[in-house]
């Protein structure tokens, strides 16, 4: 996951490089040179010389700084299906990049080498906001994906890079835990095109004990994205015995249908033992199938199974005529029967963002 191949002129920097941090945008000053970060619901109060919980924002003599503005620790050109976004320009490429840091601490973190590290622990390439979309165009990527670690922690950079991308006709997607306050989310919604939100469970106790966050804040984000008409897909990683209770899955499906609508794609993803949860087995495929059937029965139109290549749950079916619309194999599109946003068989409108360049 770390790294990426360089273009000429790009250089990997190490901790010896004199990196200049950039003043953070979302904070307020308190007495005694303390600051309070207002970027995410943790709202850390940080003394001078200390960092916030995410380890990428630092108080220097009463001024708060981002330590990861443009400090890119990994980049790759990925299929958009890898994010996963299934209803957003299928078959296109997303120039995908990451920094260090995250504002939560999932015990199963699948990208802990980036997300649970301090900036100085990783080599990096320095990007200016406009360089991200220039690089995306060079790589023939239709979009830029801020992914692998939590994009919220470098919102300042993303807002500027996404505005530059829009001016060049490149779309921007965020792969996020949704743990962000209303004001920075609103600034992002002005310039980004799609969000994938990890809904990690549907109980506060799981968020408290396994994630170190709050479910209610993530649900607020989902509703705000809906209100702002930002295309959103949801991923739910099923961790055996911890968040696979049918009752809470049913409650989640009902909540999604009532608050976001039945057209929001929901992806059930397979867990593999990683980081601090190596004691649990991979998710049984039957558990993914049960969860999918339960949510389809609850009225959601597009429910997928991820991390199981070749499974029929990877495909998109028309909710009206039930014929297959997009056949996938892993990250590849085998067939696509959506034309101008409609089912080629019956003409039903299919929710999503379908045009590419
Ligand atoms: S973004 Fe980081 S510093 Fe700011 S409130 Fe969240 S965890 Fe704390």
Boltz pocket constraint, residues with backbone or C-beta under 6 A from the ligand:
constraints:
  - pocket:
      binder: B
      contacts: [[A, 37], [A, 38], [A, 39], [A, 40], [A, 41], [A, 42], [A, 43], [A, 44], [A, 51], [A, 52], [A, 53], [A, 54], [A, 55], [A, 57], [A, 102], [A, 103], [A, 152], [A, 153]]
      max_distance: 6.0
